[in-house]
């Protein structure tokens, strides 16, 4: 599957394609997760209501190379966070597998060897208020992963690494004795980052880490994360609904809609020459000064419920290019230009390439 | 109906000071805020959390929290002073003259009543209307804010609407009595980007069609860029800069605004690092009265910045509270 390619300019985000230098590190293979949202048994029997399944993640494939950052964008309810939780192992997939450096994490977890699987993966959450235990001192919070994974020999070594971690994220060693409530939102997010780094992870999952912060604080945290990524050679899965943030931090971006990836490529290409109609719509809805006054293509409608998703391509009710085939057949993610796109219209060439009115990128 | 002179602003705030009473004495929440919003104008109010954006809105419609009170200055809506009104008159003013849209639509809608009944009740509280007439106007309003099948939707409960649709209902409620001013406090923060752009376009259209003035409170510079005609940048309870949106965003006069604009990631910029403002905004009571509140984070500060509070200087079409512009003005004067 990995044919040797001289085509190094192609930074594809999919299996079997791309640069020979760095092999895929995190691999996600046809991952699916369904939640049982059926009405209670009595209601099903009495009022003859059927069982219902919510397809949160519906067959997602992608990989991330070691040391690079994969950004995931989409509206709320499209399954971004669920995907992150699947990768970390907070949910068990209905189908498919997650492997890290060739080791099948899903398999390890199934055998109950959770610790082994999890030591290399750490996560940073959106809300810096609910993700830190208010009764623990900051020092204890950061020391916990070190103890848990046995990464230091004795207490004094643990204390030394806690101080080093706090300093790395721009806090002082003395902050270890304080409680989370003594810190502002931005500082708490720094503590979360220090805790994540304490486990010496190779893969860092960031679920909207800056969405709850003010822009001036967001820039501090984003710069810090870039520095730490380079310093520790971290691989990152970075989730955000904020397209400019993803454009800034990610090497590769995946656009998600109702549990499926609909476009994957480098941010430069995806954001400046979007192909999938959904990506175009998302880009059009980013408010910018340049686009002020342009009517643009107003976004139509809202994300439908994943309980009874539309047939075929789930985007068809909102898509201006939808036809009969789109309503019937699920499009596969296939190579198109420099990106990967799941759209019949793009594959058939019926959707015009991005016109001059699309000023999404530079 | 109050007749308004053509150029009189719909909302005028002069030297507003708001204090929070604590056991250790009052803390200044808003310090000498002066703003104007004209007919059909959208004034954006931006700032970090805790800068006093929402307090400014709450002071106008008389919804300040119990421990917080106006300590000085004037607020005029349609030329009438409203900062000293008794509670009864304030209640009549809210909804009639000043409509409000909050961040979370569920806090403005009663989950136990049909949307139509809530619209009818609000209209009849402010205007002499029969139930039938109010119901018909409710249907018109829902159509106007872009809700399909308005007759059926009038009979639905709030939980039967999606987040974006609920916010449309709240906008319809705010428009009920045809107010001259709408205070929109983070109206799209709880919504997705795609729905956000729909709601912003709707607000902009309604403001143009009805001549309604809008005070748009948000922390999102993108929203300001798309919506506002003028923008006021708040910092630690004071106005750092006010001016036309193009000026303030593209040629900021205050170092804080400049830092803020640089810290926002932009599409396709390809920068390896974002500009960042070090430190954080001083908290309540931490601002030294006779100084610039930004002095500790400012990388172009002067000696005078920590000794005296900067007055408002003119900078192009904007007004900027920064001592640097005094030096610039002196230089300009001596060159002439």
Interface residues (C-beta under 8 A of the other chain):
Chain A: X75 X76 X184 X185 X186 X214 X215 X216 X217 X218 X219 X220 X222 X223 X226 X241 X242 X243 X244 X245 X247 X248 X268 X271 X272 X281 X282 X283 X284 X285 X286 X287 X288 X289 X291 X292 X296 X298 X299 X302 X303 X360 X361 X362
Chain B: X48 X49 X162 X163 X164 X192 X193 X194 X195 X196 X197 X198 X200 X201 X219 X220 X221 X222 X223 X225 X226 X227 X245 X246 X249 X250 X259 X260 X262 X263 X264 X265 X266 X267 X268 X269 X270 X271 X272 X273 X274 X275 X276 X277 X278 X280
